[in-house]
Amino acid sequence: MAGSFLIISKGGSREKRVEAHEGAVICLRWNFEGTALATGGEDGIVKIWSQSGIHRSTLATTGYSIYAIAWGPDSDQLLFTHGTVLVIRPIQSTSKQVEWEGHESLVLTLDWNPVNNCILSAGEDCRYKVRLLYRSSKFDYSITSVAWCPSGELFSVASFGIVLLCDKSGWVFSKERLDTGLMQRLAWSKDGTQIAGAAGNGCVVFGQLVARQVEWKRIIATLEESNRIRIQDVLNETVEELDFRDRIIKMSLNANHLVVATATQCCIYSTSNWNTPHIFEIKDTIILLKLCRRYFLMVDAFCGLQLFTYEGRHLSNPKYQAVIFLDASKGKQVGELVRHTLEIVVISLSQMRSSTDQKLIFIDRNQDLYITPIFSVALFKLATMIDDAIWNDSIDILAAVSNQKMIVLYYPHAAYVDKDLLKYVKLTKECLVGENAKFQSFHGSRCTIRRKDGATYFTDISPYAFLLFEHVVLKQWDQAIRLCRYAKDNILWACLAAMAVDSKELNTAEMAYAALNEVDKVHYMLHVKDLPSEDARQAELALFKRRPEEAESILLQAGLIYRAIKMHTRLFNWDRALELALLHKQHLDTVLWIRQQYLKRTHVEETKQQFRQLNQQVQIDLEKILAKIDNDKERESHCQRASGHQTSKHQLVHAVTLVQGPFLPKGVSSK
């Protein structure tokens, strides 16, 4: 048998014996599809075999025994170890291999998880490592086996007489001492709830995950046994016991509901009634449960993504492999596809009740944090070097952790209203969370963060923001202003300014900008308020939000051709202004005259060929130009009065000195 391995059927019968290596076969591993087998032996050779045991290729030849191998997430790479070195060798010979010094002594075991893409290794130096994330303290004996849980959230470590259960970031959940001697190998069940170990004394040890805990507001759910959950209401001081007929695979608590997936059933409990759950059968092991306000998502290997209501009614079965937005009730795509150049590692959707107001945030491989609306994708980078981020469960407040600091963006949508306000709505708090900290929850004003060492860190934010959001949702602008005056906090004034502009509440926006001493923005609000028509005001607000295409569309649909042309001349978009004048056969001489005045003031010669030709062909009469402009303005005012909207003059008492004349705020004008 030395140097050979056996292929055995599911029923236990021996199908084939394959002579593989000179010397013992030390390690072997199927790929994730079960179509290829990799082996390593004492002869220092790594070989690839077919499912039926036919030799395909010799991947590597080294001068050391191969003690451990593992397939990459896509089964296109193989990780193996010889001596103290770890090597990632692509299956295709055209790609380059990667190798590094893994441990101080002989590496005995390793594993590579396809979900989190993390590499775990251990050896005779009595340490285990999660590559680039964690290095354990030294143990008394060599570590002989490590194994990732299929979900990638946990891993197990075995040494002489002990088995450890660890978080994916490296810290230890629990430690079990056994009288079995040296543990040779560990293996997880498919559902990630059980673990088996082969001991040196011939025993096989089995373990069951318990004491898993999920929390939401005042409710704590704890897995006490494989089929029992203990529910504790901290506020009411009540305790409930929930028993199930099968082993519990997954559980999730959020949005006033507890969803429990067992080996054969899904049970849905309301936090107000633990006695009558909604129950339906499931076909395969549940991989993921995700709960939101109205629906929950369930993922398994057989059906993929499935959306359900909390009454257990199946809504849809979307099948996509990209970042997309779905109508939960129909499973159909809404909005645009999100495309990004780098791998996305964290993703989160805001929990606003209206889908039109929802935003998506994600963190890419470079730890850059981006935000985008879901219906009109427009990526905006909010921050860099971010470890994790989370939305508040009730309003659009975003929290992130970076370099032992917590960053709170009280109104991240300001990036699409007035990005100059981001510096005001951003709060940075020092917190002792260390590197690679992860959010557990963000309920109300309290944030719960899990540190790298497993400790839980709690921090709170100001409750005034929640009151402000409530007033704005109810259109109580006067109360919102009074709250900001009472709190005397620029964060609240900035949030109010952005929300008022987004809601077209110009008076409130004007007062908020005045409180922030943003003089140019106050001027612009005054300018917008003095415009004679509603369409012109909407267009100017769109321009204020840096959306010139939207502003142009509003003006053209309203028939305000001169205003559209004038807007582009203010932005120095001369080609587009000329294009509109030629297309609508209006104000061609106006564009040419404004262009000439601009060149005269800047002492620059005309360089655009089309303008040169038209200057020779079109006669410019200043009196006619001014008369046409006055006629257009009079017609616009007449249309506004005819529709029942009358303009009025506004008075304002300022604490700042105002300068006459409308102009764009800083950063809007561009060539």
N, C-alpha and C positions, 0 to 999 in steps of 0.2 A: 504493500500500500504506500510505501515511501515515494513521494513525488507524484502521487496521483490523487484525483478527487472523484467522487461518485455523484451521478445525477440520479435523484430519487423522485418518483412521482408523488403527486398529492396524496395518493392512497398509501404511500409508504413502500412501494415496491421499487427495487433497484433496477434502473433502466440502462445505465451505462457507466463504465469506468474509463476514465481518461488519464493517460500518462502525460503529466503536465510539466514537471520540473525535475532537475537533478537534485536530490535532497528533498526535504519535506516541503509541502505546500503550507505556508504559514498563514496566509490570509486569502480570502476570496470574497467578492461582492458582486451581486447582480446590479445592473443599472435600473433606473426607476421604471422603465417600460418593461423590464423582464426579458429583453431581447438579446442582451449581451452579458457576458460574465468576465470579470477581471480577476486574475490570480497573481500572487506574488510568493516567491519561495526563498529557500536558503541559498539558491544559486544567484540571487541578486537580479533576477529577471522578472519583468512585468509583462504578462501576456493577456490578450483579449481573445475570448472564445464565443462562438455562437450559442444559441439557446440549446442546440442539440449536441454541443461539445466539440464542434469543429474549430480548429485553430484558425483565427483570422489574422492576427498580427502580433508581433513582439514590439511592445511599446517602448521599453527601456531596458538597458542592461547596465547594472551598477556593480561595484565591488563589494557591496554589503548586502546582508539579508534584508528582504522586504518584510517589515513587521505589520504594516497596516496600509490599506488602500481605501479610497472612497471616490464615488463618482461626483462630478459637478452637477449643478442644478439642471442643466439641459442635456446631460449625458454626452456632452461633446468634449469633456475634459476629465482627466483622472488625477486625483491627488494621492501621492504615495510618499513613504518615508524610507530613508536609508541612513543609518547612523543618527546624527543629530539634525539632519537636513530634511526639510519638507519640500516637495516638488509638485508643481501643477503642470502636467504635460497634456497639451491638446491632442485629441485623437487624430486630427489632420496634421500631417507632418509639415505643412506650409507655415503653421503658426509657431511662435516662439514659446518656450517653456519659461516658467517663473519658479525660482527656488530661493529659499531663505533659511537661515539658521533658526530652528524652531526652539530647541531646548539645549541645556548645558550637557545633558547626557543622552543616552540612547532613547529615541522616541518609540514608544511601544504601541500606541493606539491613537486613532484620530477619527473624526467624523465631519461631514460637510452637509449642512442642512439646505434643502432646495427652496425653503420658504424665506428665511432671513438671509441666506447666502453667507452665513458665518462658518468659519472653520474652527473646530475644537480639537485640541491635541493634548497629549500627556505622555509621561515617560519615566525613566529611571531617576530623573532629577527630583522626583516626588512633588511635582507641580502640574497643574492643568492650566491651559491658556485658551482664551477666546481671542483669536487673532485681532490685533489692533484695538481690543476693548478691555481685556482683563488678564491679569496674571495672579494666580493664587499664591497664598503662603505655602510654606513647605510642610509636607505631610511626613509621618513617621516611616512610611513604606512607599515603594514604587506604585504608581497608578497604572493599573493594568487594563482598564476599559473605560471608555466614554461613549455616550450615545445621546443624540438629539431626540427630543420628542418630535413626532411628525409635524406638529403645528409650529415648531421653532420657538415657542415661548419658554420652554424648559429644557434642561438636559440633565443626565445622570452621570455620576462619577463613581468608580469602584476601585478600592484598594484592599489591603489585607484586613478582612473582617469588618469593613464599613462600606456603606453605599450612601452617597450624597445626592440630594435633589437640589438643583440650582436654577436660578433665574437665567434668562438668556444673556444678561449683562454680567453674570459671573458670581454674584453673591449667593450664599447658601440658604435655601428654604428650610431644609431639615437634614438630619444626620441619623442614620440607623446603624447600630452595631449588631453584627451577626457572628455566630459561632461556626462559620463555614470555612474558615481559612481564607485563602486567596481567591478573590472573585475574578474569573477569567474573562467572561463576556456578559454584556448587558444588551437587552433588546426591548423595544417598546411595542405595545399593541398598536394596531392601526388607528384606533380612536384616541390614543394618547392618554388613556386613563389607567393603564396597567403596565407593569414592567416585570421582566423576567431576567434572572441572572444565573449563570452557570458557575458553580463553585469548584474549588480545587479538590474538595473531599467527595465529589460525585453528586452533590445535591443540586437541585434546581430550585431557586428561590423566586417567589412571586410577590409582588407588591401592588397595592391599590392606592391611587391618589385620593387623599381626603383633606379636610380642613381648608379647602378652597373657599374663598370669601368674596362676595360682591356687595357693594354698598350703593345706596341711592337715598339722599336726604336722610330721613330718620330710620330707614329700613336697612337691616343687615341680614344677608342670607349666607349661611355657612353650610358647606357639605360635611356632615358628620360621619356618614357611612356611605358606602357605594351607592345606596338607593334611598338615602334619607337627607333632607335639608331642614335646617333649623332656622326659622324666621324670627327675628327680634325687632320689635318696634321700640326704639330707644325712648321716644317721647311719651308713648302711652304705657311703657313698661309691660308689654305683652309678649308672649312667646308662642309660636306655632310650630308644630312638627308636620312636615310633608313627607309621606312615604310613597315610593314608586315601586312598580313591579319589576323593573329592569334597572340595570346599571346606568347611572347618570353620566352622560358624555359632556354636555355643555350646559351652562346656565348664564343668563344675562338679566340684569335688573336696571330698568330705566323707564321713564315716562309713565309712572304709575302701574307698571306691569313687570311680572317676573316670567320669563320664558325658559322652560327647562326641556332639553332634548335628551331622551334616553336612547337606548339601543334600538327601540322600535317605535317610540311615540314622541310627539311634541306636546307639551302641556303648557297652557297659557293661563296665568293667574293674574287677577287684579289685586292691587295692594289693599283695596277696600273689602275684598271677599276672597279668603283663602280656601273656601270649602267647595266651590263649584268651578273648576277650571274648564276651559275649552281644550279638547283633546282630539288629535288626529294622528293617523299612522304615517310613518316615514319609511323610505325605501332603502336608505343607505346611511352610513355614519356621517353625522353632522360635523362639518369642519369649522363653521363660523356662524355666530349669531350677532346681529346688529340691530338695536332698537332705536326708533325715533318716536315722534309725538303720535303719529297716526298708524304707522305700519312697522313691520319688522322684516329684516332680511335674513334668510337662511341659506347656507351654502353647503352642498354635499358633492361627492364625486360622481354621483349618478345623474342628478337633475341640474347640477350647477346652481346658478342664482335663482332663488325663489322668493317672491314677495307675498306677504300675508297680512291680513288685518288682525286685530287683537281678538276678533271673534273666531279666528281659525279659517277664514275664507281665503282661498288662494286667489291672488290677483293676477300675477303674470310670471313668466319664465324668461326673462331677458337673457340673451346670449351675445355678449360682446367681449372684446379683448383690448379695450382702450379706455381712456378716461372720458366718459360720456355722461350725459344727464338724461335721466329716464323719467317718464310719467309713471309713477308707481302703480296707478290703477290699470294702465294698459301695457306697461312694459315697453313702450315705444320711446325712441329717442326724441328729446326736446333740446332746443338750443344747438350749439355748435360743438364739434369735436375739439377737445383740448389736445394740442400737440406741443410737446416740449422736447428739447434737444438732449436732455439728460434723463437718467432714470429717476423716477419719482418714488420716494421712500415713505413719505407721510402724506396723507390726504384727509381732508375734513370739510364737511358741508355745514354752513350755518343753519340754525334752526328757526328762521323766521317763518311765520305762518303763511305768508304769501310767497309762492314760488318765484314770482317775478322779482322779489327783493333778495333772493338767496344768493350767497356768494360761496365760492370754493376757494380754499387755501391748500397749498401743497408745499412740501419741502423736497428739493431734489438732492441728488448725490453730493453736490457741492455745499449743502446745508444752506441754500438760499431759499427764503420764504417768499412765495408768490400768492397773489390774490387775483380772482377774476369773477365777474358776474356770470351767471350760468346761461343767460339767453343771448348775450353778445360778448363773446370771449374777447377779453382785452387784458393780457397778463401785465401785472404791475409788481415789481419787486419791492417788498415791504422792508426786508431786513436780510442780513447775511449772518453766517455762522450760528444758525439756529439748530438746537438739538431736538426740540419738539414744540408743537403748537396745538392749541385746542380752542374751540368756540365755547362761549357760555351757552348753557342749555336753554336759556329763555330769550336773550337779546343778543344783538350783534356786537359783543365785546370779544376781542381776541387776545389770548394770552400766549406767550412764548417764553422758552428758557434758552439762555445763551451765556456761556462763560460765567457761571455762578450768579447770573442775574435773571430776574423775571421782567419781561417787557409786556406791558399791557397797552393795547391799542383800543381806546374806548369807542372809536368810531372809524374803523378801517376804510369804510366806504368814502371817507373824505378824499381818498386818492383819486376818485372819479368825479368829485365835486370841485374841490380846490386843494390840490396836493400841498400847497403851502401851509395848510392847517395840520398836516401830519405831525409836524414838530410840536404842536400844542396838544394833540389828542394822545400823544405817546407818553407813557410813564414808565420809568426804569427803576426797579426796586432791587436792592442788594438782598440776596438770599443764599443761605448756606446749603446749596443743593449739589455742588460739585459738578463734574462732567457727566454727560450722557444721562441726565435726569429725564424722566418721562412723566407726563401728566396722567393722573388717575381719573380726575373728574374736575369739573368747573360748574358747581351748582350754586346759584345765587351769587353772593359776593365772596364765596370761599373757593380757593383753589387747593387741590390735593396733588402733591408731587411725590413720585417715588424716586428716591436717590439711587445712585449706582450701588451703594452698599445695602440696599433693601429697606432703609429707614423711610418712614413717611413724613413728609414736611407739609405743614399747613400754612397758608397765608391768605389774607383778606384784602379786598379792594374797597374803595369808597362806595357806600350805598346810594349816594346822591345820583350817580349815573343811571341807576335803575328807575328812580323817580323821574328823572328828566326824560328818559325814553317813554315812560308811561304817559307823561303829559303830551309829548309830541304825537304819540299814536292816537291819543284822544283829541288832537288839535287844540289843546289848551295852551296856546302860545303865551298868554299873559302869565299863567302860573309857571311856565317854564322860565320865563324871564325873571320872575320873582325868586325862583329857586336859585338861579345863577347869581343873582345879586346877594342872596343870603349866604351862599357857600363861598363867594369871592374866590373862585377857582378858574383859572384860564382854561383848564381842560374842559370844564362844563361849557364855558362860553364858546370854545372852538367847536365842540360837538353841536351846540345849538346853532352856530353859524352855518355849519355844513348841512345840518338837517333842514334848516329854514330855506337855504338856497335850493336844496333838492326838492322841497315842497313848494317852492315859488312864493314863500312868505318873505317879501322884500323888507317890510318894516322891521320884522324880527331879525333878519339877517343884518340889516343896517345897524341895529343897536348892538348886536353881538360883535360885529367887526369893530365898532367904536370902542367897546370894552377891551378889545385886544389891541387897540391903538393901530389898527391896520387902516391908515388914512386912505390909501389908494383904493382899497376895497369899498370903503364907505362912499367915496366919490362915485365909484362904479354903480353901486346900488342906487344912488341918487339919479344917476344918468338913466338907468334902466327904468326907474319909476316915472321919469318924465317923458318917456316915449309915448307917442299918441295911440298906439294900437297894441292889442294883446299879442298878436303874432310877432311884432317887433320885439316885445319884451321877452317872449319865449326864445327867440333867436339870439338875443343878447345873452341870456342866461346860458344857452347852449355854448355860445362862444366863450363865456366865462369859465365853463367846465372844460375848455380846450377841445371842443367838438365842432370845428368849423364846417365839416360836411353836414352835420345835423342842422346847424344854423342856416346853412345855404338852402337845404331842403325845405325848411319851414318857410323861409322868405319866398322861395320860388312858388311853392304851393299856394301861398297867400297872394301871389301876384305882385309882390314888392320887389320888382326887378332892380330899381335904383338902390335900395338898401342892400341887396345881395352884392351888387357891383361895388358899392361903397365899402362893404365889409372886407372884400378882398383887397381893395386898395389900402385900407387901414392895416391889413396884414402883410402888405407888400407882395401879395400873390398877383402880380401884374398879368401874367399869362391867362390865369383863370378869369380875372376881371374883363380882359379883352375878349376872351372866348364867350362869356355871357353877353357882352354888348353886341357882338356879331351875331350870336344865336338868336337873341330876342330883338335885334335891330333897334336898340335903344341905347342912348347915352354913350355912343362911340366917341363923340367929341369930348364928353366929360372925362372918360378914361384917359384919353390922350392929353387933355389939359392938366389933369392931376399928376400924370406921369412927368410932364414937362416941368411943373412946379417942383416936384420932388428932385429931379435931376439938377434944377437950377439951385436949389438950396444946398445940395450936397456937392456941387461943383463937379459933376460927373457927366461925361458924354454918353449919348444913347448908344447902346451896344446891341439891342435886340432888333433883328432885321425886320420883323413884321411891324414894329412900331415906327421904324424909319420910313417904310413904304407908306404907311397910313398917314404919317405926318405930312407927307407930300401931297396926298390925295384929299385929305379932309381939311376943310377950312374951320378954324376954331373961332367962335364968336362968344366971348365971355358972357355977354348979356343974355344970349339965347340959352346958354348952359345954366345960368342961375335961374332963368325963368322956368326952364324944364324941371329943375330941382324943386323950386317952389310949388309948381303945379303938382308934382308927385306927392309932396308932403301934404298939400291941401287935400288932394284926393284921398290920401290915407286917413287923414283926420275926419273927413266927411264920411268915409265908410265906417269908421269907428263910431261916430255919433249915430249913424243910421242903424247900427246894430244894437243901440241902446247903452253903449258904454261911453261915458263922458270922462274926460280927463280932469284931474284936479291938481292944484298946486299943493305941495306938501311942505310943511314947516318942520324944522328939526332944531333942537337945542343941543349943541355939541360941547364937549369938553376939549375939542381939538380945533385948530384953525383949518378951514376948508379953502381950497383953491378952486376957482371957477373953471369950467370947461370939462366936457366928458373925455375920458381917455380910458384905454384898456389897462387892467391891472398888470403888475409885474409878471413877466414870463409869458404873456399871451401873444404879443406881437412876434412874428418870425417871418423871415424872408422865404 
